[in-house]
Structure formats: structure tokens, C-alpha cells
Amino acid sequence: MKLSTGFNLLALATTPPVLAADGYCTTTSLKNVNLLSNGIVTVYHLSIPALSSSGRLNTNCIMNTGAKGAGVREVQTACNECYGANLDVDGDYGSQTKAAVKAMQKKLGLKGNDVDGIYGPQTGSLMRFYGWSSSDWRCVRAGADA
């Protein structure tokens, strides 16, 4: 006797994790960060990836292969100046930029699926950007004043 379950087997597709971002980084936002060194507070100005929504800038955004523009240039500059990459700063998030972001994510201590080469809120909060003050340029983490 042959038994049949009557069910069709469906291939289950895994979906990538949803990024907690509001959209794609298409521009930049200026952020000031105070650093305390030897009793002196220095203000560093950072240009960080952002999106423009309803006339406001929001830094809770993502970039991946195919993204273009000012936000990509800031990530490329940070990868070069702060993490030792050798990227062309061309504003095109291609395979080399993705590989440099992956290497940076590893240096930042991210593990597993978090090392994906995608710039998003988690990577942006941990990474250092190349910023300027009245006296010098320095790699500064955008996520905290110190």
C-alpha cells in the first residue's frame, strides 16, 4: 500500500536579517565630537553618511554594493585614513569598498553575520571617521564624546 501525505514540499528560503535603518545614505551630515586630551577639549568635525528625509538629515542609514554619492566617499575616506585600506575615493560602493568595509568590521570586533560588508547603523556607530579640528586631522568615533 502506498501512502501519500497530500502535501507539496516547498523549498524554504532564508531571508537576510532586517537592518534597523531608515533608508539609504545619499548625502552627509556634519557632527561635532568633543575629545578630551591632557585637560584640553578639542572639537572635531566629522562628515558622516546620512539620508535626507522631509528636509532633515538622518544618520540611521545603510549602504551596500551599488550605492553612490557623498556618503560612500566618507566611508571610503574613513577606510583609507583610519583603517589602512587603499580605495579610490570615487563615491561608488563597489566590490573593493565592500571588501574594505568587511575588513573594517572585523577590526571593530564584529563577528559572524555582522561582518557582511554593509555599512549600516551598527557599523556606523562603531567606526572612526576622518575629522578635523582647528589644529589637526584625526580618526574619531562618531558615536561618543570623550
N, C-alpha and C positions, 0 to 999 in steps of 0.2 A: 504494500500500500504506500502511495506517495503522498506526503504531507506538504501542504503549501501554507505559508503564513499569510499570503494575500497582501503583503507589504512590499513596496518598492524601496530598494536601498538607495539612499541619497548620499552623495559624497558631501561630507561636512567641510566647509571652507572655514579656515580660521581667519578672523579679521584682525587687522592691526589694532593696537591699543589707541583709544581716542586721546588726542592731545588736548590738554586743557588750555587752549588758545582761542583768541577771539577772531583770528584771521591771519592772512599772510602779511609779512613785513614788507612794505612797499616804500618806506621812507625812513627817516631817522628822527630821534628826539635827543635834545641836549639834557644831560643830567649832571648836576654838580655833586661831587663827593668830597667830604672833608677828611683829610688824613692828618693824624697827629704824629709828629716825629720830633723828638728832642724838645718837647714842650711847645712846639710851634704847630699851629693848624694851617695846613695848606689846602686850598680849594682846587680840585682837579675837575676839568670839564670833559665829560665823555659824550661822544656821539654814539648812540646805541640804536639798533634796529627797532622800528616801530611801524604801526599801521595808522592810517588816518581814517577816523570814523566819526561822522557827524561833526566835522570841524575840530575834533580833539585828537591828540596823539595818544596811542596806547602801546605800551611795550610788551604786552602779553600776546605775542605773535609767533608764527613759525616760518621757516624757510627750508626748502628741500630742493633737490635737483629740478632745474627749470626756472627757479626764481631769478629775478633780475632786479637791479637797481641799487639805490644808496644803502639799504640795509645789508645787502650782500657785500658791498665794498667795505663796510665797517667790520663785518665778521672776517673777511679776507685779511684786512689790515691787522686785526687782533691776532689772527692765526700766525701771521708773519712776525709781528713785533713782539708778541707775548708768549708764543708757543713754538717758535722756531720753524714754521713752515716756510715754503718758498713759492708762494702763489702769485700769479699775475693778479693785480687788483683791478679787475675788469668789470665787476658788478654782475657776473654770470655764475650762478651756483651750479657748476658742472661737477663732473666726477672727481676732479682734483680737490675742489673745495669740500665736497662731501667726505673724501678721504682725510683731509686735514681736520675737519670737524670731528670725525671719529677718533683720530689720534688725540685731539684736544680733550674729548670726552673721557678717554682712558686716563690721561694725565690728571684730570679733575677727580678721578676716583670712581667714575660711573662704571657699572658692570652689566653684563648680560644684555638684555634687550634695550637698556638705556644707552648703549653705545651703538647708535643707529645712523650717525652722520647727519641727523636732522637738527637744525637749530630751532629750539623751542623754549618755553618758559623755564624748564629745569636747567638746560644748558646755559641759557642767558643769565640766570641768577647766580650761577657758579663761576662763570668765566670772567677773565680780565679783559678790559678794553684799553686801547691806547689813548690816554688822555693827556691834556696839557694844563699847566698852571701858568702863573706869571713868570716862573723861573725855569721850568723844565717840562719834559715829556716823561710819562711813566705808564706802566701797565697797572691798572686799577680795577678792582672788582666793583661792578656797578651796584651789587646787591647790598652793600653795607658801608656806612660811615665808620671810620675808625680813628 
